[in-house]
Amino acid sequence: MPFRFVGQQVEIRGTATSVQILKACETIAVHPRKTDSRLVIDQAHYDGPSTDRVKAPPPLGRMGARIQELASTPVAQRSIDLYAALAEVAR
C-alpha cells in the first residue's frame, strides 16, 4: 500500500482477480492475483512527498535499482543433464 498510509487502519479485500486495499471505503491500491510473482512491488507506492505523519522513503539508488532489475528477470530453464555434467567436472 502507499507509504503515506503506514500505521493507519486499512481494509483488505480479496476478489477472484485482485487484492484491494481500502481506507475509509476508498480504494487506495489494487494488486492482481494469480500472477507468477510471489511478491508484488509497485514502485508508485514509494513515490511522493512526505506527509506530516510519515517521512517519504529514500530513492532506491543504484544498488536497489539493480536488485529490482535482477528480481524481475525470468528464471532460466536448464536441463538436469547440465547439472549432472557440471557435477562430473567438479569431481
C-alpha distances in whole Angstrom, upper triangle without the diagonal:
4,6,8,7,8,11,11,12,9,11,10,13,14,17,19,17,14,11,9,7,9,10,14,15,13,10,7,6,9,9,13,15,18,18,20,17,16,13,11,9,8,10,9,6,9,11,13,15,15,15,18,16,13,15,13,13,16,17,17,21,23,23,19,20,22,21,18,21,23,20,20,24,25,27,31,33,36,39,40,43,42,41,44,46,44,45,48,48,47,50
4,6,6,8,11,11,13,11,13,13,16,18,20,22,20,17,14,12,10,11,11,15,16,13,11,8,7,11,12,16,18,21,20,22,19,19,16,13,11,9,9,7,4,6,8,9,11,11,12,15,13,11,12,10,11,14,14,16,19,22,22,18,19,22,21,18,21,23,21,21,24,26,29,32,35,38,41,42,45,44,43,46,48,45,47,50,50,48,51
4,5,5,9,10,13,12,15,16,19,20,23,26,24,20,17,16,13,14,13,16,18,16,15,11,11,14,15,19,21,24,23,24,21,20,17,15,12,11,11,9,6,6,8,9,10,9,10,12,11,8,9,7,8,11,13,14,18,21,21,17,18,22,20,18,22,24,21,22,26,28,30,33,36,39,42,43,46,44,43,47,48,46,47,50,50,48,51
4,6,9,9,12,12,15,16,19,22,24,27,25,22,19,16,13,13,11,14,17,15,14,10,12,16,17,21,23,27,26,28,24,24,20,18,16,14,13,12,8,9,10,9,9,8,7,9,8,6,8,8,10,13,15,17,21,24,24,21,22,25,24,22,25,27,25,25,29,31,33,37,40,43,46,47,50,48,47,50,52,49,50,54,54,52,55
4,6,6,8,8,11,13,16,19,22,25,23,20,16,14,10,10,9,12,14,12,12,9,11,14,16,20,22,25,25,27,24,23,19,18,16,15,15,13,10,11,13,12,13,11,10,12,9,8,11,11,13,16,18,20,23,26,26,23,24,27,25,23,26,28,26,26,30,32,33,37,40,43,46,46,50,48,47,50,52,50,50,54,54,52,55
4,6,8,9,13,14,18,20,23,26,25,21,18,16,12,13,11,14,17,16,15,12,13,16,17,21,22,26,25,27,23,22,19,17,16,15,15,15,11,11,14,14,14,12,11,12,9,7,10,11,11,15,17,19,22,25,25,21,23,26,24,22,26,27,25,26,29,31,33,36,39,42,45,45,48,47,45,49,50,48,48,52,52,50,53
4,7,9,13,14,18,21,24,27,27,23,19,18,14,14,12,14,17,17,17,15,16,19,20,23,25,28,28,29,26,24,21,20,19,19,19,18,15,15,17,17,17,14,13,13,9,9,12,14,15,18,21,22,25,29,28,24,26,29,27,25,29,30,28,29,32,34,35,39,41,44,47,47,51,49,47,51,52,50,50,54,54,52,55
4,6,10,13,16,19,22,26,25,22,18,16,12,11,9,11,14,14,14,12,14,17,19,23,24,27,27,29,26,25,22,21,20,19,20,19,15,16,18,18,17,15,13,14,10,11,14,15,17,21,23,24,28,31,30,27,28,31,29,27,31,32,29,30,34,35,37,40,42,45,48,49,52,51,49,52,54,52,52,56,56,54,57
4,7,10,13,17,20,23,23,20,16,14,10,9,7,9,12,13,13,12,14,16,18,22,22,26,26,29,26,24,22,21,20,20,21,20,17,18,20,20,21,19,17,17,14,14,18,19,20,24,25,27,30,33,32,29,30,33,30,28,32,33,30,31,34,35,37,40,42,45,48,48,52,51,49,52,54,52,53,56,57,55,57
4,7,10,13,16,20,20,16,13,10,7,6,5,8,9,10,10,9,11,13,15,18,19,22,23,26,23,22,20,18,18,18,20,18,15,17,19,19,20,19,17,19,16,16,19,19,20,24,25,26,30,32,32,28,29,31,29,27,30,31,28,28,32,33,34,38,40,43,46,46,50,49,47,51,53,51,51,55,55,54,56
4,7,10,13,17,17,14,10,8,6,5,6,8,8,10,9,10,11,12,14,16,17,20,22,25,23,21,19,18,19,18,21,20,17,19,22,22,23,23,21,22,20,19,22,22,23,26,27,28,32,34,33,29,30,33,30,28,31,32,29,28,32,32,34,38,39,42,45,45,49,48,47,50,52,50,51,55,55,54,56
4,7,10,13,14,11,7,6,5,6,9,12,11,11,10,10,10,10,11,13,13,17,18,21,19,18,16,15,16,16,19,19,16,19,21,22,24,24,23,24,22,21,23,23,23,26,27,27,31,33,32,28,28,31,28,26,28,29,26,26,29,29,30,34,35,39,41,42,45,45,43,46,49,47,48,51,52,51,53
4,6,10,11,8,6,5,6,8,11,13,11,12,10,12,11,9,11,12,12,15,17,20,19,18,17,16,18,18,21,20,18,21,23,25,27,27,26,28,25,24,27,26,26,29,29,29,33,35,34,30,30,32,30,27,29,30,27,26,29,29,31,34,35,38,41,41,45,45,44,46,49,48,48,52,52,51,54
4,7,8,6,5,6,9,11,15,17,15,15,13,14,12,10,10,10,9,12,14,17,17,16,16,15,17,18,21,21,19,22,25,26,29,29,28,30,28,27,29,27,27,30,30,29,33,34,33,30,30,31,29,26,28,29,25,24,27,27,28,31,32,35,38,38,42,42,41,44,46,45,45,49,50,49,51
4,5,5,6,8,11,13,17,18,16,16,13,15,13,10,10,9,8,11,14,17,17,17,18,16,19,19,23,22,21,24,26,28,31,31,30,33,31,29,31,30,30,32,32,31,35,36,35,32,31,33,30,27,29,30,26,25,28,27,28,32,32,36,38,39,42,42,41,44,46,46,46,50,51,50,52
4,6,8,11,14,17,20,22,19,19,16,18,16,12,11,9,7,9,12,16,17,17,18,17,20,20,24,24,23,26,28,30,33,34,33,36,34,32,34,32,32,34,33,32,36,37,36,32,32,33,31,28,29,29,26,24,27,25,27,30,30,33,35,36,40,40,39,42,44,44,45,48,49,48,51
4,7,10,14,16,20,22,19,18,15,17,14,10,9,6,5,7,10,13,14,15,16,14,17,17,21,21,20,24,25,27,31,32,32,35,33,31,32,30,29,32,31,30,33,34,33,30,29,30,28,25,26,27,23,22,24,23,24,28,28,32,34,35,38,38,38,41,43,42,43,46,47,47,49
4,6,10,13,16,19,16,15,12,13,10,7,5,4,5,8,10,14,13,14,14,12,14,14,18,18,17,20,22,24,27,28,28,31,29,27,28,26,26,28,27,27,30,31,31,27,26,28,26,23,24,25,22,20,23,23,24,28,29,32,35,36,39,39,38,41,43,42,43,47,47,47,49
4,7,10,14,16,14,14,10,11,8,6,5,6,7,10,12,15,14,14,13,11,13,13,17,16,15,18,21,22,25,26,25,28,26,24,26,24,23,26,26,25,29,30,29,26,26,27,25,22,24,25,22,21,24,24,25,29,30,33,36,37,40,40,39,42,44,43,44,47,48,47,49
4,6,10,13,11,10,7,8,6,5,7,9,10,14,15,18,17,17,15,13,14,13,17,16,14,17,19,21,23,23,23,25,23,22,24,22,23,26,25,25,29,31,30,27,26,29,27,23,26,27,24,23,26,26,28,32,33,37,39,40,44,43,42,45,47,46,47,50,51,50,53
4,7,10,9,8,6,6,5,6,9,12,13,17,18,20,19,18,16,14,14,13,16,15,12,15,17,18,20,20,19,22,20,19,21,20,20,23,24,24,28,30,29,26,26,28,26,23,26,28,24,24,27,28,30,33,35,38,41,42,46,45,44,47,49,47,48,52,52,51,53
4,7,6,5,4,5,7,9,12,15,16,20,21,24,22,22,20,17,17,16,18,16,14,17,19,19,21,20,19,21,19,18,21,20,21,25,25,26,30,32,32,28,29,31,29,27,29,31,28,27,31,32,33,37,39,42,45,46,49,48,47,51,53,51,52,55,56,54,57
4,5,5,7,7,10,12,15,18,20,24,25,27,25,24,22,20,19,18,20,17,15,17,19,18,19,18,16,18,16,16,19,19,21,24,25,27,30,33,33,29,30,33,31,28,31,33,30,30,33,34,36,40,42,45,48,49,52,51,50,53,55,53,54,58,58,57,59
4,5,8,10,13,15,18,21,23,27,28,31,29,28,26,24,23,21,23,21,18,21,22,21,21,21,18,19,18,19,22,22,24,28,29,30,34,37,37,33,33,36,35,32,35,37,34,33,37,38,40,44,45,49,51,52,56,55,54,57,59,57,58,61,62,60,63
4,7,9,12,13,17,19,21,24,26,29,28,27,25,23,23,21,23,21,19,22,23,22,23,23,21,22,21,21,24,24,26,29,30,31,35,37,37,34,34,37,35,32,34,36,33,32,36,37,39,42,44,47,50,51,55,54,53,56,58,56,57,61,61,60,63
4,6,9,11,15,18,20,24,24,28,26,26,24,21,21,19,20,18,16,19,20,19,21,21,19,21,20,20,23,22,23,27,27,29,32,35,35,31,31,34,33,29,32,34,31,30,34,35,37,41,42,46,49,50,53,52,51,55,57,55,56,59,60,59,61
4,6,7,11,14,16,20,21,24,22,22,20,17,17,15,17,15,13,17,18,18,20,20,19,22,20,20,22,21,22,25,25,26,30,32,32,28,28,31,29,26,28,31,28,26,30,31,33,37,38,42,45,46,49,48,48,51,53,51,52,56,56,55,58
4,7,10,14,16,20,20,23,21,21,18,15,15,12,14,12,10,13,14,14,16,17,16,19,18,16,18,17,18,21,21,22,26,29,29,25,25,28,26,23,26,28,25,24,28,29,32,35,37,41,44,45,48,47,46,50,51,49,51,54,54,53,56
4,7,10,13,17,16,19,17,18,15,12,12,9,12,10,9,12,14,15,18,18,18,21,20,18,19,17,18,21,20,21,24,27,27,23,22,25,24,20,23,25,22,21,24,26,28,31,33,37,40,41,44,43,43,46,48,46,47,51,51,50,53
4,7,10,13,13,17,15,16,14,11,11,10,13,12,11,15,16,18,21,22,22,25,23,21,23,21,21,23,22,22,26,28,27,24,23,25,24,20,22,24,21,20,23,24,26,29,31,35,37,39,42,41,41,44,46,44,45,49,49,48,51
4,7,10,10,13,11,12,11,8,9,9,12,12,12,15,17,19,22,23,24,27,25,23,24,21,21,23,22,21,25,26,25,22,21,23,21,18,20,21,18,16,20,20,22,26,27,31,34,35,38,37,37,40,42,41,42,45,45,45,47
4,7,7,10,10,11,11,9,11,11,15,15,15,18,20,23,26,27,27,31,29,27,27,25,24,26,25,24,27,28,27,24,23,24,22,19,20,21,18,16,19,19,21,24,25,29,31,33,36,35,35,38,40,39,40,44,44,43,46
4,6,9,9,10,11,10,13,14,18,18,18,21,23,26,29,30,30,33,31,28,30,27,26,28,27,26,29,30,28,25,24,26,23,20,22,22,19,17,20,19,20,23,24,28,30,31,35,34,34,37,39,38,39,42,43,42,45
4,7,8,9,11,11,15,16,20,21,21,23,26,28,32,33,33,36,34,32,32,30,28,30,29,27,30,30,29,26,25,26,23,21,21,21,18,17,18,17,18,21,21,25,27,28,31,31,31,34,36,35,36,39,40,40,42
4,5,8,9,9,12,14,17,19,19,21,23,27,30,31,32,35,33,31,31,28,26,28,26,24,27,27,26,23,22,22,20,17,18,18,15,13,15,13,15,18,19,22,25,26,29,29,29,32,34,33,34,37,38,37,40
4,7,9,10,13,15,18,20,20,22,25,28,31,32,34,37,35,32,32,29,27,28,26,24,26,26,24,22,21,20,18,16,16,15,12,11,12,10,11,14,15,19,21,22,26,25,25,28,30,29,30,33,34,34,36
4,5,6,9,12,15,18,17,19,22,25,28,29,30,34,31,28,28,26,23,24,23,20,23,23,21,18,18,18,15,13,14,13,10,9,11,10,11,15,17,20,23,24,27,26,26,29,31,29,30,34,34,33,36
4,7,10,13,16,19,18,19,22,25,28,29,30,33,30,27,28,25,23,24,23,21,23,24,21,19,19,19,16,14,16,15,11,11,14,13,13,17,18,21,24,24,28,27,26,29,31,30,30,34,34,33,36
4,6,10,13,15,14,15,18,22,25,25,26,29,27,24,24,21,19,20,19,17,20,21,19,16,16,17,14,12,14,14,10,11,14,14,15,19,20,24,26,27,30,29,28,31,33,31,32,36,36,35,38
4,7,10,12,11,13,16,19,22,23,24,27,25,22,22,20,18,19,18,16,20,20,19,16,15,17,14,11,14,14,11,10,14,15,16,20,22,26,29,30,33,32,31,34,36,34,35,39,39,38,41
4,6,9,8,10,12,16,19,20,21,25,23,19,19,16,14,16,14,13,16,17,16,13,13,14,12,9,12,14,11,10,14,16,18,22,24,27,30,32,35,33,32,36,37,35,36,40,40,39,42
4,5,6,8,10,13,16,18,19,23,21,18,18,15,14,15,14,13,16,18,18,14,13,16,15,11,13,16,13,12,16,18,20,24,27,30,33,35,38,36,35,39,40,38,40,43,43,42,45
4,5,6,7,10,14,15,18,21,20,17,16,13,11,12,10,10,13,15,15,12,11,14,13,10,12,15,14,13,17,19,22,25,28,31,35,36,39,37,36,40,41,39,40,44,43,42,45
4,5,5,8,12,14,16,19,19,16,15,12,12,13,11,12,15,18,18,15,14,17,17,14,16,19,17,16,20,22,25,28,31,34,38,39,42,40,40,44,44,42,44,47,47,46,49
4,6,8,11,12,14,17,16,13,13,10,10,12,12,13,16,19,19,15,15,19,18,15,17,20,18,17,21,23,26,29,32,35,39,40,43,41,40,44,45,43,44,48,47,46,49
4,7,9,10,13,16,15,12,11,7,6,8,8,9,13,16,16,13,13,17,16,14,16,19,17,18,21,24,26,30,33,36,39,40,43,41,40,44,45,42,44,47,46,45,48
4,7,9,12,16,16,12,11,7,8,9,8,10,13,16,18,14,14,18,18,15,18,21,20,19,23,26,28,31,35,38,41,43,45,43,42,46,47,45,46,50,49,47,51
4,7,9,13,14,11,10,7,9,10,10,13,16,19,21,18,17,21,21,19,21,25,23,23,27,29,32,35,38,41,45,46,49,47,46,50,51,48,50,53,52,51,54
4,7,10,11,9,8,6,9,10,12,15,17,21,22,20,20,24,24,22,24,27,26,26,30,33,35,38,42,45,48,49,52,50,49,53,53,51,52,56,55,53,57
4,7,8,6,5,4,8,10,13,16,18,22,23,20,21,25,25,23,26,28,27,28,31,34,36,40,43,46,49,50,53,51,49,53,54,51,53,56,55,53,57
4,5,5,6,7,11,14,16,19,22,25,26,23,24,28,27,26,29,31,30,30,34,36,39,42,45,48,51,52,55,53,52,55,57,54,55,59,58,56,59
4,6,8,10,14,16,19,22,24,28,29,26,28,31,30,29,32,34,33,33,37,40,42,45,48,51,54,55,58,56,55,58,59,57,58,61,61,59,62
4,7,10,13,16,19,21,24,28,28,25,27,30,29,28,31,33,31,32,36,38,40,43,46,49,52,53,56,54,52,56,57,55,55,59,58,56,59
4,6,9,12,15,18,20,24,24,21,23,26,25,24,27,29,28,28,32,35,36,40,43,45,49,49,52,50,49,52,54,51,52,55,55,53,56
4,6,9,12,15,17,21,21,19,21,24,23,22,25,28,26,27,31,34,35,39,42,44,48,48,51,49,48,51,52,49,50,54,53,51,54
4,6,9,12,14,18,19,16,17,21,20,19,22,24,23,24,28,30,32,36,39,42,45,46,49,46,45,49,50,47,48,52,51,49,52
4,7,9,12,15,15,13,14,18,17,16,19,21,20,21,25,28,29,33,36,38,42,43,45,43,42,45,46,43,45,48,47,45,49
4,6,8,12,13,11,12,16,16,15,18,20,20,21,24,27,29,32,35,38,41,42,45,42,41,45,45,42,44,47,46,44,47
4,6,9,11,8,9,13,13,12,15,17,17,18,21,25,27,29,33,35,39,40,43,40,39,43,43,40,42,45,44,42,46
4,7,7,5,6,9,9,9,12,14,14,15,18,21,23,26,29,32,35,36,39,36,35,39,39,37,38,41,40,39,42
4,6,5,6,9,10,11,12,14,15,17,19,22,24,27,30,32,36,37,39,36,35,39,39,36,38,41,39,38,42
4,6,5,6,9,10,10,12,14,15,17,21,22,24,28,30,33,35,37,33,33,36,36,33,35,38,36,35,39
4,5,5,6,9,10,11,12,14,16,19,20,22,26,28,31,32,34,31,30,34,34,31,32,36,34,32,36
4,5,5,6,9,10,11,12,15,18,19,22,26,28,31,32,35,32,31,34,35,32,33,37,35,34,37
4,5,5,6,9,10,11,13,16,18,21,24,27,30,32,34,31,31,34,35,32,34,37,36,34,38
4,5,5,6,9,10,11,15,16,18,22,24,27,29,31,28,27,31,31,28,30,33,32,31,34
4,5,5,6,9,10,13,15,17,21,23,26,27,29,27,26,30,30,27,29,32,31,30,33
4,5,5,6,9,12,14,17,20,23,27,28,30,28,27,31,32,29,31,34,33,32,36
4,5,5,7,10,13,15,19,21,25,27,29,26,26,30,30,28,30,33,32,31,35
4,5,5,9,10,12,16,18,22,23,25,23,22,26,26,24,26,29,28,27,31
4,6,8,9,12,16,18,22,23,26,23,23,26,27,25,27,30,30,29,32
4,6,9,12,15,18,22,24,26,24,24,28,28,27,29,32,31,31,34
4,7,9,12,15,19,21,23,21,21,25,25,24,26,29,28,28,31
4,6,9,12,16,18,21,19,19,23,23,22,24,27,27,27,30
4,6,9,13,15,17,16,16,19,20,19,21,24,24,24,27
4,6,10,12,14,12,13,17,17,16,19,21,21,21,25
4,7,10,12,11,12,15,16,16,18,20,21,21,24
4,6,8,7,8,11,12,12,14,17,17,18,21
4,5,6,7,9,10,12,13,15,16,18,20
4,5,5,6,9,10,11,13,15,16,17
4,5,5,6,9,10,11,12,14,16
4,5,5,6,9,10,11,12,15
4,5,5,6,9,10,10,13
4,5,5,6,9,10,11
4,5,5,6,9,10
4,5,5,6,9
4,5,5,7
4,5,5
4,6
4
